[in-house]
Amino acid sequence: MVSLSNTIFKAYDIRGIIGKTLDAGVARQIGHAFGLAAAAKGERSVVIGRDGRLSGPELAAALAAGLQSAGVDVIDLGVVATPMVYFGTHVLESKSGIMVTGSHNPPDYNGFKMVLAGEAIHGEAIQALYRSIQQDGGKLAAQPGAYRTHDIRAAYLERIIGDVKVARPIKIAVDCGNGVAGAFAGDLFRGMGCEVIELFCEVDGNFPNHHPDPAHPENLQDLIRCLQETDAELGIAFDGDGDRLGVVTKDGQIIFPDRQMMLFASDVLSRHPGQQILFDVKCTRHLAPWIAKAGGQPLMYKTGHSLVKAKLRETGAPLGGEMSGHIFFKDRWYGFDDGLYSGARLLEILTREQDPSALLNSLPQSDSTPELHLHLNEGENFALMDKLRSDAKFPGNEQIITIDGLRVEYADGFGLARSSNTTPVIVMRFEAETPAALARIQGQFRDVILAAKPDAELPF
């Protein structure tokens, strides 16, 4: 038996290592605490699902037992993508749901993404579950909840195929990295009228081919090679649980999500002129002027899928997106992050073009880095970030944005340092108009970080 540890209760979800910080006993406790929280909000049932990880069946069964012991009914969707659980909370009788998923983490990880009474819970609400487990001790309901299974596949696919239309047939390559999206992506895109080459769409929790995380270029090399060797026009990739999208052009260029957002924003603003479009602090500096030119109001916000969902609800914005690949459509959809749906919407836009890759490659971009990580000891990342915010001095008249870490805007680029909310690292990203400007901006960040922490082992 694994003893309960507060370390698995993260900012946006619960996540641990099987056999070390997470097992069936812990899953049952989490289910019981969540069930009590759901019942307190008047919820009588909870939707659950799981991805393709090897530990999924045992954890999902224990989670269900915990929920039932709190007196709530369980609607088990089985093996699904995370957005299909979110979809379930909109179309079934429950507004609460839990997805058992390790997302893009290594095979020995697993965890839980949660929606409570219609809201993706984060921060304090997740800590409240931990406190509930400690205080309640698993007190059983007088009447345990019922359990039933439900197949949501057809309803989910029909909802997308019925609404999102391609302008012409297109041949695409789809790489699911053996994640759970592989069970649905091929049928979705074929149902829309696409010809599909499937790469690693067999769901396998060992992830034998490459890691299911399209945010990292090394995981897209098989897809790039497939586009070179076949007549497919476009490559699409998904992360382990299907809530994030990756895109590759015919000539092997990776179109990162902040550039995808330009096309999505133009499309959505054509129906919602003047509305706000949300994006996180890691996105390119070209996105805000693009949104403004398309008639929208750019709104930069904190990183974190639960935080963006909450801000979308608060502002009424029809679209939000993160550099990590979480895209949130409220326009024609429900406002949750869904890589499969985002892929469908992208194909709707791109099939209006004879050469989709030419349109994608024409989107503005600069020299930029991927996410860079400064690894630190547990808790040290927040302390260092506080010190940087209070002490860091940058030469010149740069604009300094502190909504999430430190984003410094220059005339010819930007630099970002922010604390990860899930691991003890400072996340950094840099973008500039020239390689020389990129080096200059990185040099300034190097100086302020080393002034605050002389022994920091910087990744640039």
Buried (B, 14 or more C-beta within 10 A) or exposed (E): EBEBEEEBBBBBBBBBBBEEBBBBBBBBBBBBBBBBBBBEEEBBBBBBBBBBBEBBEBBBBBBBBBBBBBBBBBBBBBBBBBBBBBBBBBEBEBBBBBBBBBBBBEBBBBBBBBBBBBBBBBBEBBEBBBEBBEEEEEEEBEEBBEBEEBEBBEBBBEBBBEEBEBEEEBEBBBBBBBBBBBBBBBBBBEBBBBBBBBBBBEBBBEBEBBBBBBBBEEBBEBBBBBBEEEEBBBBBBBBBBBBBBBBBBBEBBBBBBBBBBBBBBBBBBEEBEEBBBBBBBBBBBBBBEBBEEBBBBBBBBBBBBBBBBBBBBEBEBBBBBBBBBBBBBBBEBBBBBBBBBBBBBBBBBBBEBEEBBEBBBEBEBBBBBBBBBBEBEEEBBBBBBEBBEEEBEBEEEBEEBEEBBBBBEBEBBBBBBBBBBEBBBBBBBBBBBEEEBBEBBBEBBBBBBEBBBEEBEBEE
